[in-house]
Amino acid sequence: MIKFVIVNGRTPMRAPFFCACCAEKLETGYVHESGTGLKYCDVVCYGFSEKMAINAVERRGRLAS
């Protein structure tokens, strides 16, 4: 299963788009997460955002128990 696609040398179709993690404007090249459609400026922001989501789910599980 493909989780994300790295897009080089292109801007998003419907401009302006901003990184879902750091809110920087996407110029040319970005990471597109296929499951949610979110776009990130690079793999660092994508990885940070994914790690934060996992931590939030884990915290929610601990609070529910």
Secondary structure, DSSP 8 states (H G I E B T S, - for coil): ---EEEE-S---SSS--B-TTT--B--S-EEEETTT--EESSHHHHHHHHHHHHHHHHHHHHHH-
